[in-house]
């Protein structure tokens, strides 16, 4: 039966969750890699995408207390910070000599920030870097703003888009299992609420990414259920640009799980590429995998390595051992050394001119 599933996947036919679970648990890593690479090459040949981008984590103050997070602080804690709108604009403008095409903005759920801060932040970043797209605020942040403002998530998204929002990042999905969310992030919105906000965004013409945090206390059944929910929503809206499997970072947080090893990361990449037949791109996020593992992931289905990043804070707070940023030259060299062709893109995966 496993051979039948492998043959079915090799033909490009859609796999059921049960078939995918059997493939994930029983197929050897080389068979998975061959299937995922075949799919990746059918979609993208040997192209590997990257973006010249800058991360902006505007605050680490957060009212939630996710068990896997080492970034968040409470008001008054040592190390707690908030960037003013002007400070954020100055931080973006300080890199004006670099060819940055995307500003990625996420932060904590800070109860001290007024609603107006968020559209003002996007507006000021757009003014500081008018040629770049702004990918900002997870579904968790959108839900927080809707609750704080007594308005709908659609109204929040409309306000943000009016200020210059181009896309939503995929963070906050974690793993959709209700039981695991109660254990990992009980204060966070439900998996269904995350999906609902992305549905609203897609229907409003705002594309987004999707993520899953894996390698902590979840099972393969939990992983496949998560992927199924994403595939179902993509069938409905076609709004997801990219899926990003995020390996859990085990340091400096109370969860205590060991995190995934390299083989588990490759298996997760391969299964994601095989199963998510309707999401065009799969990202090996080098910040949380490390550069060498991300290079290997290109042979296991990934076609994107994210970007230059220039000072990522959230993964590194949890112990990520990668650099906090890469130069454009370093990133293109890493892709070429892995045997693939670097292609610079924008937030919507359009090839850069």
N, C-alpha and C positions, 0 to 999 in steps of 0.2 A: 504493500500500500504506500509506503514512503516513496518508492520509485515512481508510482503513479502521480503522487503530489509533485515530485521534482520535475517530472515530464510536463505536467500541467503548467507549473510555474515557468518552465523553459519556453513553453509555447506562447507565453504572454497572457494566458487566461487568468481571470480573477480567482484568487483563492478565498475560501471560506475561513472564518476564524478558527474552526476546528482543524482544518487542513494546515493552517499557518502555525497553530500551536504544536502540532505533530512535527512539522518541519523544524520549528525552533528548538524543540526538545531532543529530536532524534537525528537530524541530518548532521553530518560532520561539517566542520567549519569551512573546509575547502569547497564542498558542494554548495554551501550557502554563498560563499564568496563568488563562485562562478556564476550562479544565478543572478546575484545582485549586480555584478559587473556587466553581465549581458544586458540587464535592464537599463543600467546607467548608460551604457554605450548606445543602446537603441534610442534613448532620449536625448543624449548630449554628446555622443561620440567621446572624444578624449578631452573635451573642454572642462575646465574647472574654474568656477566663478569666484570672484572676490570683489570687495568694495573698499574704497578708501573712506574710512568712517572714523567717527569720534564718539565715544561714549560720554554721556553726561548723567551722573547720578546726583540729582539735585538735593536730596536729603537722605539721611540714613535713619531718621526718626520714624518709628513705625508703631502703630497701636496693636499690630498683630505680634505673635510670638511663635513663628514657625520653627519647629524643632530642628530643621536642617539648616537654618539660616544663621550665619555668623556676622552678617552685615548690619542688622538692625540695632537701634538703640532706643531707649526711652527718653523723653524730654528730661534734660538735666544730667543725663549720663555722661561720663567722661567719653570724649570722642564723638558725641552727638553733634551734627552740623546741619545747616540749611544754607543753600546758596540763594542769595537774593537774585531777582531777575537780572539786575545789572551785572552781578558777579558772573552769572551764567553766560550772559552775552559776552563779557570780557574773556571768559575762558574759551569760548568758541572763537572769538576774534583773534585770540593769541596765536592761533594756528592758521591764520589767513594765508600764509605763504605755502601751505600744503594743499594738494589737490583733493580736498575732502568733498565727497559727494553725498554723504549721509550723516545725520546727527541722530544718535540712538539715545533716547531719554527715558529713564525709569528711575524710580525711587521708592521710598517707604510711604506708608499711609500716615502722613503727618497731620494730626488733628489740629495743629496750630496754624496751618496754612489756609488762607481764604480761597474760595473757589476761583476768584479772579486771577490768582497767581498762575494758574495752569494755562489758560489761553494767553496770558501776558508772557509767560515763559516761552511758549512756542513762537509767538509774534516777535519777541526780542531775538531769539535764535535765528529766525528767518531773516531778520534785518541784518544780523551780524554775518550771516553766511547765506546770501540770497540764492546762490546757485545750488545749494544742497537740499535734499529732501529731508523731512523730519519724520522719523519713525518713533512714536512716543506713547507712553502710558499703556501698561498692560490692562487686560480686562478687569483685573482686581482693582486697579487704580480708577478705572472708569466707573465701576460699581460703587466704590468709595465716594467719588465725586457726586454721583447721582444721589446717594443717600444723604450726604452732607448738604447738598443743595436742594433736596426735596423735589428733584426733577427726574425725568426718565434717562436711562442710558443713551437713548437716541438723541435727546436734547444735548447731553454732554458731548457726544460725538459730533453733532452739528456745530456746537460752539468751538470745539477744538479744530475741526476742519476749516471753519471760517477763519481761524487764526493762522492756519497754514499746515495743519496735520496732513501727512501724506499716507501713512500706513500705521498699523498697530504691530508692536512686537508680540511674540508668542508666549511671553513669560506668565507665570501664575497658574499654568495648567497643572503642574506637578504630576500627580497621577489621579485619575478621575474616581477611583474606587471610594465609595462613601466611607467604608470602614477604615481605609488607610488615611483618608483626609482627617477623620476624627483623631487619629493617632499622630499624624504629622503636622497638620495645620488646621486645627479646629476652628480658629477664628476667621479663616479665609473663606471666601465665597465657595459655593459648591462647584463641582465639576460641571453640572448642568447649567449653572449660572454663567460660568466661563464660556461654555458653548453658546449660550443664548446671546451673550454680548458680541461674540464674534459673528454670529448669524446676523445680528442687527447691523454691525459694521459692514459686512459684505453686502447686505441688501441696500445699504446707504452708499455703496460704491467705494468703501474703504477696504483695501486688501489687508491681509494680515499674515503673520507666521503662526506656527503652532509648535509647542514643545511637549516633552515629557521628561520628568526627572526620574532616572532609573538607577538601579544598583544599590538600593537601601534595604527596605523591608518588603518590597512588592514581589509578587510571583510573576511567572510568564503569563498566567491567565490574566492577571491585572494589566500587564503590558498590552496583550492582544485586545482586551476590552477597550482600553484607551485608544489604540489605533483604530478600532472599529468605529468608535464614536467620531473620530476625526474624519474617517473615510465617508461615513454617512453624511456628515455635514458638508463635506466637499462635494459629494454627489448633488446635494441640494443647492449650494451657493456658488461653487467654483471660486471661492474667495481666498483660499489659502495659497500662498506663494511657495512656502517652504516648510518642511518639518525638521525640527532640531532635537534629536535625542541628547539630553543633558546628563552626563554622568555625575552622580552624587559626589560631592566633595566632603570627605569625612572629618576634617579638622575644625576645631574651634566652635563646635555646636554640640548640643546635648543628645543628639540622636544615637550616636555610638555605633552605627553600622559601618562596616569596613569599606564600602564602596566597590564598584565593579573593577575587575581586572581587564587587561587588554583583550582577551578572548571574548569576554562578555560584551565589551564595547563593539567588537567586530560583528558578533552575532546579532546584537541589537540593530546595528547599522544595516546589515544584510536583510534581516526580517522586515525592517521598516521600508526599505526600497522595494522589496518584493510585494509586500501587502498593500502599501499606499500607492496604488496604481494611478490615482487621479490627482495626487499632489506632485507638481512637476519637479521640485527640487528637494534635495536632502543635504543638510549641512553637517559637516564635521567641525564643530565649534572648538577651534584649537585652544581657546582660552581655558576650557574645562577638560579637554582631552590631553593637552600637550601637543606640540607641533609634530613630533614624530608619529604619535598615534593618529593624528588627523591625516598625515600623509598616507599612512597605511589604510585608513578608512576610505580613501579615494578608490582603492581596489576592492572595497566591500560595499559599494553602492553610492557613496557620497559624491556630489558634484560641486559642492560649494565649501569654501573654507572661511567664510565670514570676511573679516577685513582687518585693517590695520589697528582698529580699536582705540589706540592711544589712551591708555590708563583705564583699564577695567578694574572695578573695585569689589563687586559682589562675589564673584567666584574666588577671587584672591583672598577675601576675608575668611573664606571657608577652607583655605589652604591650597588653592590651585598653585601648582609649581611652574606654570608657564610664565613667559614674560608678560608684563602688563600692556605691552603693545609691540607691534612689529612695523618696520618700515615697509613701504610698498615694494622695495627691492627684495627685502627678506622674504616677503610673502610670495612674490612671483618666483623667486628662486626655490622656495620650498615646494611649490606646485610643480615646477619644471623638473626638479630633482626626483620627484616621485614618479615621473614619467607622463605627466599630463600637460595640457596647453593652458596657460593662464589667460583668463578673459575677464577684464574689468567690467563691472556692471554698476547699475544704480539700485535703489531699494526695490524696484519692480522687476529686477532681473533683465532690464534692457541693457544691451551692450553699450558701454560708454563710447562716446564719439572720440 
